[in-house]
Amino acid sequence: MEFKHKSVLLEETIEGLHIKPDGIYLDGTLGGGGHAYEVCRRLNEKGRFIGIDQDADAIAAASKRLEEFGSKVTILRNNYCNAKQALAEIGVDKVDGIVLDLGVSSYQLDTVERGFTYKYDTALDMRMDQRQTLTARDIVNEYSEKDLYRIIKDYGEDQFAKNIAKHIVKAREVKPIETTFELNELIKAAIPAKMRATGGHPSKRTFQAIRIECNHELEVLKNSLDDMIDMLNPGGRLCIITFHSLEDRIVKTIYREKENPCTCPPEFPVCVCGKKPLGKATPRKPILPSEEELEFNSRSKSAKLRVFERM
C-alpha cells in the first residue's frame, strides 16, 4: 500500500519556518515526506535537509519522494527524542528550522495489519516503531483497571473511561482480548446507547488513548522540546503541529517557560537568577486550519500549529 498522508497545515508550517535557501532543516516526524518535500524545494545547493522517523514504511516512502533532491537529503531511522545525538553523529550541531507533525499518518491508520484503527478487524498492535515490544494488546490485557481508567480518561478524555476499563478487565478474565473488533464491542457495551448515537465512533477516544500510551507520545514530546529549542540557530523556528489538547498544553507551557525562564520571586525588584529568554512564540496564539482545509481534509479538525522563534 502506498504511503499517503495529506500534510496538515502545510502552507502555514512552511511560512512559519521562514526557510533560508542555504539553511539546515530537520523534520522529526518525516512520515510520507509532505512537509519535507516543500522544505527541500526551497533549498539551494548549499541547503541541507534531515528527516527522522521511527517507521520503516515511512522511511521507504519518504526516501522515494525526496529522491530528486539528491545529496542535500539525509534520512535517519530514529525517534525524534534522540535528534540531538543523531544529528551530532552526522556532524550537525545547529539547525535553522524544525518541524514536528504529531499526527498519525493516513497510511498508518489505513494499513489494516498495523492495528491503529477501529474501522478494520485486525490484531491489536498500534506500534509506530515495529522494533518496539510493547503493543496495544499488552496494554489492554496486562494493565490494571486503575491504569486503563487513567489512560482512557487522560489521553482519550472519555467520560465513560471508568466503565470502559471495567468492561475490558471483566472480559479478559474469560479470555485475552486479541483484536480491534473485540475491543470495539467492549467499548460499545460500556457506553449508553443514547450517547453512542452522537459524537462519532464510540471507540475513537479509547483507541487514541491506547495509541498514545503504546508509543509514549506525551513523554517523548515533553522530553524533547528542550533539545529542539537548544538546537536552533538564532532566528531559527520550531513548528509543532498537535492534535490533542494534552500535546498542545505541553508545547504551550514549554514555549512560555523559554520566553520567560526567570525563577525569581515576583516581589524581587530585579532578576537575580540570570535566566534569559531563549525566544518567543510567534504568533502568540496557535494557528488553526483554514475553512478550505477542514473541508478537504477531515483529519485536520483538531490540529493546532505553534511556532517558536529562537533569539
NORJOBEL-V911514 format. One line per field, one symbol per residue. ss: DSSP state (H for helix, E for strand, C for the rest). phi: phi as a letter, one per 20 degrees, with the letter a starting at -180 (. if undefined). A space follows every 10 residues. Layout:
# NORJOBEL-V911514
ss = ???
phi = ???
This chain:
# NORJOBEL-V911514
ss = CCCCCCCCCH HHHHHHHCCC CCCEEEECCC CCCHHHHHHH HCCCCCCEEE EEECCHHHHH HHHHHCHHHH HHEEEEECCH HHHHHHHHCC CCCCEEEEEE ECCCCHHHHH CHHHCCCCCC CCECCCCCCC CCCCCHHHHH HHCCHHHHHH HHHHCCCCCC HHHHHHHHHH HHHHCCCCEH HHHHHHHHHH CCHHHHCCCC CCCHHHHHHH HHHHCCHHHH HHHHHHHHHH CEEEEEEEEE EECCHHHHHH HHHHHHHHHC CCCCCCCCCC CCCCCCCCEE ECCCCCEECC HHHHHHCHHH CCCEEEEEEE C
phi = .ffdaefflf ffffffflfe gdedccdecg lenffggffg feeefefbcc dcbeegffgf ffgffegfel ffdcdceadf fdggfffgfd nddcceacdc defefgfffe egffmedeec ebffcmffdf efefcfffff edffgfffgf ffffeeldfd gfffgfffff fffebfedcf fffgfffgfe dggffffcmm ffegffffff fffgdlfffg fgedfgfgff fffgnfcddc ddcbffffff ffffgffffc egdfggfffc fdfmedgerb fbffefedff gffgfecffe gdfcdcdcdf e
